[in-house]
Amino acid sequence: MSLDAYSGDMKRLRLVLAWMMAAPLAITASAWAAEPDPIPLSLAAAVGRSLANHPMLAAGQAGVRAAQQGEREARAGRWARVDFSESFNRSNNPVFVFSSLLTQRQFAASNFSLGALNRPDFVNNFQSLVVAEQPLYDGGRARAAMAQAAGGRAEAEADEQSLRLALARRTAEAYLNAVLAREGVRVAAAALESAQASLKTAESIRDAGRSTELDVLAVKVHRAAMAEQLIRRQSEQRQAEAALNEAMGAPLSLRVTLTTDLAPPSSAAPPTTVERPEQRIADAQLRQAEALRQAAHAAMLPQVVARGVFEADRQRFVTDGGANWLAGVTLKWTPFQAGADRARVRAAVERINGVKANRKALDSRIALELEQSQEAVISAQARASATEEAVAMAAESLRITKNRYEAGLATVTELLRAETASAESGLRLLAARHNLRLSEVAREAARGTLTADSAVLR
C-alpha cells in the first residue's frame, strides 16, 4: 500500500470515528432541546384549564346557543309574517283562462263569444303573490310558546352547568390521583433505598461471621419485591398523569409539575349554599310543563288574524299583466273537538304533577348526598389522623429493629417485617390523605359549588 493511500484510509477512519462519537451527543442534545420543561400546575389551575379548554364544553355551549335561538323563534310568533311565492301555469281550462284574463286585466269583448268561452286558447299566467299576516289575538298561544322556549333555554344552561361541575370534579380527582401516584413512587423509592441499606448491613454481619447467607438471601428477596413495587408505582404515575391531561383537555404528552400536595387545605370550611344544576333543570322542566298547560288552554280559544294580500298576474313575465290587493280580518275557532282539547289540558296538568313529584324526590336525594358527603369528610379526617400516628410508630419501630439487628438482638425476619410495615404505613397515610381530599371535593360537588376558585382546591 502506498503512503498516499494509507494516509487517505486513516483520514476516512478518523472521520468515521469522529462521526460515531459526535452522533450520540447530537441526538441527545436534539432530544433534550425538543423536550419542553414541565409546566408548574396547581390543583385549582388544572380545574380552571379543564373548564376553559375541554372539548366536551363545546357540546354544552352549542346546546345553550340552540336553545337561545329557539327562544328567539318563539318571540317571532307575535309579529307579522310575510310570505312570497312566484308561480307559472299554462292551460286551456275554460275557468283558468277566464279567471287568468280577468286578473291580468287582459279580458276583451271577444272573450265573451261562446267559442272562446268553451274552447279557449292556451293562456300563460305568471303569478307573484305576497301575503302578510299579523296575529291580533291568539288566546295566549304565543305567550305559552315563549314560556316553553325560555324553560328550554334555562334547562340547556343548567345542563351546561352540570357538565362543568362534572368536569371540575373529574379533573380534581384525576389531579389528586396523579399526586397520589407520584407520592407512591416516592414511598416505594424510599422503601427500596431502605432495603438496599439493610442488604449492606446483612452482608456486613454475614462477612463478620455473625449470620448466614440465608439472611442475606432473605433481604435480597425483600429488595427485589421493593424494586418491583417501585416499577409498578412508576407505571401508575405515568398512567395517572395521562388521565389528568385528558381530563384537562390537554395533549396526553403534556409534562407538568404538580404543585398541590395531599395535605388538606387549612381554609377548607364546609360550604353553606346548595346550587345543584339538577334542581335548576327540574325548575326549568316545571316551567315548560306549565307552558304546555297554558298552550293547551289557549288552543281552546279563538284566533283573530289580520291578513293582507298583493297579487300580480301576467301573461309574460314582465308585461301583459295586472295587479290587485286584498285586506281583511279572519276569526278562527274550533268550538268542538269531541273532548280532545280538555284531554290535552288534563294531560298537561298530570305532567306538572309528575315534574313536581320528581323535584320532591330530587330534593330528598340531594339531602341524602349532602349528609353522606359530610359524614365521609369527617370519617376521612379521623382515619388520616390515626394513620399519621401509625406512620410515626412504624418509623420508630423500624429504627429500633435496625439497631437491634445490627447488634445481633433481632432476626432478619423481624427486620423485614419492620421494613414492610413502615412502607405499608406510608402508603396507607397517602391513601388516607388522598381519600380526605377526594371527600372534600365530593362534598363541594354535592352542593353544586365546585369551581376553580373553591377553597378545597387550594
C-alpha positions as CSV (number, residue, x, y, z in Angstrom):
1,M,0.0,0.0,0.0
2,S,1.4,3.4,-0.9
3,L,1.9,6.2,1.6
4,D,-0.9,8.3,0.0
5,A,-3.4,5.5,0.0
6,Y,-2.5,4.8,3.7
7,S,-3.0,8.5,4.6
8,G,-6.4,8.6,2.8
9,D,-7.6,5.5,4.7
10,M,-6.5,6.9,8.0
11,K,-8.3,10.2,7.2
12,R,-11.5,8.4,6.4
13,L,-11.2,6.3,9.5
14,R,-10.8,9.4,11.7
15,L,-13.9,10.9,10.1
16,V,-16.0,7.8,10.8
17,L,-14.8,7.6,14.4
18,A,-15.5,11.3,14.9
19,W,-19.0,10.9,13.5
20,M,-19.7,7.9,15.7
21,M,-18.6,9.8,18.8
22,A,-20.5,13.0,17.9
23,A,-23.7,11.4,16.7
24,P,-25.0,10.3,20.1
25,L,-24.1,13.6,21.6
26,A,-26.0,15.4,18.8
27,I,-29.0,13.1,19.1
28,T,-29.1,13.6,22.9
29,A,-28.7,17.4,22.5
30,S,-31.5,17.4,19.9
31,A,-33.8,15.3,22.1
32,W,-33.1,17.5,25.2
33,A,-33.8,20.7,23.2
34,A,-37.1,19.2,21.9
35,E,-38.3,18.1,25.3
36,P,-40.2,21.0,26.9
37,D,-39.7,21.8,30.6
38,P,-42.6,20.6,32.8
39,I,-45.3,23.2,33.5
40,P,-46.0,24.0,37.1
41,L,-49.6,23.2,37.7
42,S,-51.7,23.6,40.9
43,L,-55.0,21.8,41.6
44,A,-57.0,24.9,41.0
45,A,-55.2,25.7,37.8
46,A,-55.9,22.2,36.5
47,V,-59.6,22.6,37.1
48,G,-59.6,26.0,35.6
49,R,-57.8,24.7,32.5
50,S,-60.4,21.9,32.1
51,L,-63.3,24.4,32.4
52,A,-61.7,26.6,29.8
53,N,-60.4,24.1,27.2
54,H,-62.1,20.7,27.4
55,P,-63.8,19.8,24.1
56,M,-66.9,18.4,25.9
57,L,-67.8,22.0,26.9
58,A,-68.4,22.9,23.2
59,A,-71.4,20.5,23.1
60,G,-73.0,22.1,26.2
61,Q,-72.4,25.6,24.8
62,A,-73.9,24.6,21.5
63,G,-77.0,23.4,23.3
64,V,-77.3,26.7,25.0
65,R,-77.0,28.7,21.8
66,A,-79.5,26.4,20.1
67,A,-82.0,27.0,22.9
68,Q,-81.4,30.8,22.7
69,Q,-82.3,30.6,19.0
70,G,-85.4,28.6,19.9
71,E,-86.4,31.4,22.3
72,R,-85.9,33.9,19.6
73,E,-88.0,31.9,17.2
74,A,-90.9,31.7,19.8
75,R,-90.8,35.5,20.2
76,A,-91.1,36.0,16.4
77,G,-94.5,34.3,16.6
78,R,-96.0,37.5,18.0
79,W,-95.1,39.6,14.9
80,A,-96.3,39.7,11.3
81,R,-95.4,37.0,8.9
82,V,-94.7,37.8,5.2
83,D,-94.7,35.0,2.5
84,F,-93.8,35.5,-1.1
85,S,-94.4,33.0,-3.9
86,E,-93.9,33.0,-7.7
87,S,-95.6,30.5,-9.9
88,F,-96.2,29.8,-13.6
89,N,-99.2,28.0,-15.1
90,R,-100.3,27.3,-18.7
91,S,-103.7,25.8,-19.5
92,N,-106.7,26.0,-21.8
93,N,-109.1,25.1,-19.0
94,P,-112.0,27.5,-19.5
95,V,-112.3,28.5,-15.9
96,F,-108.5,29.0,-15.7
97,V,-108.4,31.1,-18.9
98,F,-111.4,33.2,-17.9
99,S,-110.0,34.0,-14.4
100,S,-106.5,34.5,-15.6
101,L,-107.5,37.0,-18.2
102,L,-109.5,38.9,-15.6
103,T,-106.7,39.1,-13.1
104,Q,-104.2,40.0,-15.9
105,R,-106.6,42.8,-16.9
106,Q,-106.5,41.4,-20.5
107,F,-110.1,40.4,-20.8
108,A,-111.7,41.7,-24.1
109,A,-115.2,41.6,-25.6
110,S,-114.1,38.8,-27.9
111,N,-113.6,36.6,-25.0
112,F,-117.4,36.6,-24.4
113,S,-118.1,34.6,-27.6
114,L,-119.3,31.1,-27.0
115,G,-116.4,29.6,-28.9
116,A,-113.8,31.5,-26.8
117,L,-115.6,30.6,-23.6
118,N,-116.0,26.9,-24.4
119,R,-112.7,26.2,-26.2
120,P,-110.3,29.0,-25.4
121,D,-106.7,29.0,-26.5
122,F,-103.9,28.2,-24.1
123,V,-103.0,31.1,-21.7
124,N,-99.9,31.6,-19.7
125,N,-100.0,33.1,-16.2
126,F,-97.0,34.3,-14.2
127,Q,-98.3,35.0,-10.7
128,S,-96.4,36.9,-7.9
129,L,-98.1,36.7,-4.5
130,V,-97.2,38.5,-1.3
131,V,-99.2,37.5,1.8
132,A,-98.8,39.3,5.2
133,E,-100.5,38.1,8.4
134,Q,-100.5,39.7,11.8
135,P,-102.0,37.9,14.8
136,L,-104.3,40.2,16.7
137,Y,-105.4,37.8,19.3
138,D,-104.3,34.2,19.8
139,G,-105.6,33.3,23.2
140,G,-102.1,33.2,24.7
141,R,-100.5,30.7,22.2
142,A,-97.5,32.9,21.6
143,R,-97.0,33.7,25.2
144,A,-97.1,30.0,26.1
145,A,-94.6,29.2,23.3
146,M,-92.2,31.9,24.6
147,A,-92.6,30.5,28.1
148,Q,-91.8,27.0,26.9
149,A,-88.8,28.2,24.9
150,A,-87.5,30.2,27.9
151,G,-87.8,27.0,30.0
152,G,-85.8,25.1,27.3
153,R,-83.1,27.7,27.4
154,A,-82.9,27.6,31.2
155,E,-82.7,23.8,31.0
156,A,-79.9,24.0,28.5
157,E,-78.0,26.4,30.7
158,A,-78.4,24.1,33.7
159,D,-77.2,21.2,31.6
160,E,-74.1,23.1,30.8
161,Q,-73.6,23.9,34.5
162,S,-74.0,20.2,35.3
163,L,-71.3,19.4,32.7
164,R,-69.0,22.0,34.1
165,L,-69.5,20.6,37.6
166,A,-68.8,17.1,36.4
167,L,-65.7,18.2,34.6
168,A,-64.4,20.1,37.6
169,R,-64.9,17.1,39.9
170,R,-63.3,14.6,37.4
171,T,-60.3,16.9,36.9
172,A,-59.8,17.4,40.6
173,E,-60.0,13.6,41.1
174,A,-57.5,13.0,38.3
175,Y,-55.1,15.6,39.7
176,L,-55.3,14.0,43.2
177,N,-54.8,10.6,41.7
178,A,-51.7,11.8,39.9
179,V,-50.4,13.3,43.2
180,L,-51.1,10.0,45.0
181,A,-49.2,8.1,42.2
182,R,-46.3,10.5,42.5
183,E,-46.1,10.2,46.3
184,G,-46.4,6.4,45.9
185,V,-43.3,6.4,43.7
186,R,-41.5,8.4,46.4
187,V,-42.5,6.0,49.2
188,A,-41.6,3.0,47.0
189,A,-38.2,4.5,46.2
190,A,-37.6,5.2,49.9
191,A,-38.5,1.6,50.7
192,L,-36.1,0.3,48.0
193,E,-33.3,2.5,49.4
194,S,-34.0,1.2,52.9
195,A,-34.0,-2.3,51.6
196,Q,-30.6,-1.7,49.9
197,A,-29.2,-0.3,53.2
198,S,-30.5,-3.4,55.1
199,L,-28.8,-5.6,52.5
200,K,-25.5,-3.9,53.1
201,T,-26.0,-4.4,56.8
202,A,-26.9,-8.1,56.3
203,E,-23.8,-8.6,54.2
204,S,-21.6,-7.0,56.7
205,I,-22.9,-9.1,59.5
206,R,-22.5,-12.2,57.3
207,D,-19.0,-11.3,56.5
208,A,-18.3,-10.9,60.2
209,G,-19.5,-14.4,60.8
210,R,-22.5,-13.4,62.9
211,S,-25.1,-14.7,60.4
212,T,-25.5,-17.0,57.4
213,E,-26.1,-16.5,53.7
214,L,-29.7,-17.3,54.3
215,D,-30.3,-13.9,56.0
216,V,-28.7,-12.2,53.0
217,L,-30.9,-14.1,50.6
218,A,-34.0,-13.1,52.6
219,V,-33.1,-9.4,52.4
220,K,-32.3,-9.7,48.7
221,V,-35.8,-11.2,48.1
222,H,-37.3,-8.3,50.0
223,R,-35.2,-5.8,48.0
224,A,-36.4,-7.4,44.7
225,A,-40.0,-7.0,45.9
226,M,-39.5,-3.3,46.7
227,A,-37.9,-2.8,43.3
228,E,-40.9,-4.5,41.6
229,Q,-43.2,-2.2,43.6
230,L,-41.3,0.8,42.5
231,I,-41.7,-0.2,38.9
232,R,-45.4,-0.7,39.3
233,R,-45.8,2.7,41.1
234,Q,-43.9,4.4,38.3
235,S,-46.2,2.9,35.7
236,E,-49.2,4.0,37.7
237,Q,-47.8,7.6,37.9
238,R,-47.4,7.7,34.1
239,Q,-51.0,6.5,33.6
240,A,-52.4,8.9,36.2
241,E,-50.6,11.9,34.6
242,A,-52.0,10.9,31.2
243,A,-55.5,10.7,32.7
244,L,-55.0,14.2,34.2
245,N,-54.1,15.6,30.8
246,E,-57.2,14.0,29.2
247,A,-59.4,15.5,32.0
248,M,-57.9,18.9,31.3
249,G,-58.5,18.6,27.5
250,A,-54.7,18.8,27.0
251,P,-52.4,16.6,24.9
252,L,-51.5,13.3,26.7
253,S,-47.8,14.1,26.2
254,L,-48.0,17.3,28.2
255,R,-45.5,17.3,31.1
256,V,-46.5,19.1,34.3
257,T,-45.1,19.5,37.8
258,L,-47.9,19.1,40.3
259,T,-47.6,21.8,43.0
260,T,-50.5,20.9,45.2
261,D,-49.9,18.1,47.7
262,L,-52.3,15.8,49.6
263,A,-52.3,17.8,52.8
264,P,-55.9,19.2,53.4
265,P,-56.2,22.9,52.9
266,S,-56.4,24.8,56.2
267,S,-59.2,27.1,55.0
268,A,-61.5,24.3,53.6
269,A,-64.6,25.2,55.5
270,P,-67.8,23.4,54.7
271,P,-69.8,25.4,52.1
272,T,-73.2,26.6,53.2
273,T,-75.1,27.0,49.9
274,V,-76.6,24.4,47.7
275,E,-76.7,25.2,44.0
276,R,-77.2,21.9,42.3
277,P,-77.8,22.1,38.5
278,E,-80.2,19.2,38.7
279,Q,-82.5,21.4,40.7
280,R,-82.3,24.1,38.1
281,I,-83.1,21.5,35.4
282,A,-86.2,20.4,37.4
283,D,-87.3,24.0,37.8
284,A,-86.9,24.6,34.0
285,Q,-88.9,21.4,33.3
286,L,-91.7,22.6,35.5
287,R,-91.8,25.9,33.6
288,Q,-92.0,24.0,30.4
289,A,-94.8,21.8,31.7
290,E,-96.8,24.8,32.9
291,A,-96.3,26.4,29.5
292,L,-97.7,23.3,27.8
293,R,-100.8,23.6,30.0
294,Q,-101.1,27.3,29.0
295,A,-100.8,26.3,25.3
296,A,-103.5,23.6,25.8
297,H,-105.8,26.2,27.3
298,A,-105.0,28.7,24.5
299,A,-105.9,26.1,21.9
300,M,-109.5,26.2,23.1
301,L,-109.8,29.9,22.4
302,P,-110.4,31.7,19.1
303,Q,-107.8,33.4,17.0
304,V,-108.1,36.7,15.2
305,V,-105.6,37.4,12.3
306,A,-105.3,40.4,10.1
307,R,-104.3,39.4,6.5
308,G,-103.1,41.5,3.5
309,V,-102.5,40.1,0.0
310,F,-100.9,41.7,-3.0
311,E,-101.2,39.7,-6.3
312,A,-99.7,40.4,-9.7
313,D,-100.7,38.2,-12.7
314,R,-99.0,38.4,-16.2
315,Q,-99.1,36.6,-19.5
316,R,-95.4,37.3,-19.9
317,F,-93.0,37.6,-17.1
318,V,-92.9,41.4,-17.1
319,T,-95.7,42.5,-19.4
320,D,-99.4,42.0,-20.2
321,G,-100.5,41.8,-16.6
322,G,-102.4,43.4,-13.8
323,A,-102.3,43.6,-10.0
324,N,-104.8,43.5,-7.2
325,W,-104.7,43.5,-3.4
326,L,-106.9,42.3,-0.5
327,A,-107.1,43.1,3.2
328,G,-109.2,41.5,5.8
329,V,-109.5,40.1,9.3
330,T,-110.2,36.4,10.0
331,L,-111.6,34.7,13.1
332,K,-110.7,31.1,13.5
333,W,-112.2,28.9,16.3
334,T,-112.8,25.2,16.8
335,P,-115.7,25.1,19.4
336,F,-116.0,21.3,19.4
337,Q,-113.2,18.7,19.4
338,A,-115.0,15.7,21.0
339,G,-113.1,16.3,24.3
340,A,-109.7,16.3,22.7
341,D,-108.9,19.9,23.9
342,R,-109.9,19.1,27.5
343,A,-107.8,15.9,27.4
344,R,-104.8,17.9,26.4
345,V,-105.3,20.2,29.4
346,R,-105.6,17.3,31.8
347,A,-102.5,15.6,30.3
348,A,-100.6,18.9,30.8
349,V,-101.7,19.1,34.4
350,E,-100.6,15.5,35.0
351,R,-97.2,16.4,33.5
352,I,-96.9,19.2,36.0
353,N,-97.8,16.8,38.9
354,G,-95.1,14.4,37.6
355,V,-92.4,17.1,37.5
356,K,-93.3,18.3,41.0
357,A,-93.0,14.7,42.3
358,N,-89.7,14.3,40.6
359,R,-88.5,17.5,42.1
360,K,-89.5,16.4,45.6
361,A,-87.6,13.1,45.1
362,L,-84.6,15.0,43.8
363,D,-84.5,17.2,46.9
364,S,-84.6,14.2,49.1
365,R,-81.8,12.5,47.2
366,I,-79.7,15.7,47.3
367,A,-80.2,16.0,51.0
368,L,-79.0,12.4,51.4
369,E,-75.9,13.0,49.3
370,L,-75.1,16.1,51.3
371,E,-75.4,14.1,54.6
372,Q,-73.3,11.3,53.2
373,S,-70.6,13.6,51.8
374,Q,-70.3,15.4,55.1
375,E,-70.0,12.1,57.0
376,A,-67.4,10.9,54.5
377,V,-65.2,14.0,55.2
378,I,-65.5,13.5,59.0
379,S,-64.6,9.8,58.7
380,A,-61.7,10.6,56.3
381,Q,-60.3,13.2,58.7
382,A,-60.4,10.7,61.6
383,R,-58.7,8.0,59.5
384,A,-56.0,10.4,58.3
385,S,-55.2,11.4,61.9
386,A,-55.0,7.8,63.1
387,T,-52.8,6.8,60.1
388,E,-50.3,9.7,60.8
389,E,-49.8,8.2,64.3
390,A,-49.3,4.7,62.8
391,V,-46.6,6.0,60.4
392,A,-44.7,7.6,63.2
393,M,-44.8,4.4,65.3
394,A,-43.8,2.3,62.3
395,A,-40.8,4.5,61.6
396,E,-39.7,4.3,65.2
397,S,-40.2,0.6,65.2
398,L,-38.0,0.2,62.1
399,R,-35.3,2.4,63.6
400,I,-35.2,0.3,66.8
401,T,-35.3,-3.0,64.9
402,K,-32.4,-2.0,62.6
403,N,-30.3,-1.1,65.7
404,R,-31.2,-4.4,67.3
405,Y,-30.4,-6.3,64.2
406,E,-27.0,-4.7,63.9
407,A,-26.4,-5.6,67.5
408,G,-27.5,-9.2,66.9
409,L,-30.6,-8.8,69.1
410,A,-33.2,-9.2,66.3
411,T,-33.6,-11.7,63.5
412,V,-33.7,-10.9,59.8
413,T,-37.4,-11.8,59.8
414,E,-38.1,-9.1,62.4
415,L,-36.2,-6.6,60.3
416,L,-38.0,-7.4,57.1
417,R,-41.4,-7.3,59.0
418,A,-40.5,-3.8,60.2
419,E,-39.4,-2.7,56.7
420,T,-42.6,-3.9,55.2
421,A,-44.7,-2.3,58.0
422,S,-43.0,1.0,57.5
423,A,-43.6,1.0,53.7
424,E,-47.2,-0.1,54.1
425,S,-47.9,2.6,56.7
426,G,-46.5,5.2,54.5
427,L,-48.8,4.1,51.6
428,R,-51.8,3.9,54.0
429,L,-51.1,7.5,55.1
430,L,-51.0,8.6,51.4
431,A,-54.3,6.8,50.8
432,A,-55.9,8.3,53.8
433,R,-54.9,11.9,52.8
434,H,-55.9,11.2,49.2
435,N,-59.3,9.9,50.4
436,L,-59.7,13.0,52.6
437,R,-59.1,15.4,49.7
438,L,-61.4,13.4,47.4
439,S,-64.1,13.5,50.1
440,E,-63.8,17.3,50.4
441,V,-64.1,17.6,46.6
442,A,-67.1,15.3,46.6
443,R,-68.8,17.4,49.3
444,E,-68.3,20.6,47.3
445,A,-69.6,18.9,44.2
446,A,-72.6,17.6,46.2
447,R,-73.5,21.2,46.9
448,G,-73.0,22.2,43.3
449,T,-70.4,24.9,44.2
450,L,-67.2,23.2,42.9
451,T,-65.3,25.7,40.7
452,A,-61.7,26.6,40.1
453,D,-62.0,29.1,42.9
454,S,-63.2,26.7,45.5
455,A,-61.2,26.6,48.8
456,V,-61.0,22.8,48.7
457,L,-58.7,23.1,45.7
458,R,-56.0,25.1,47.4
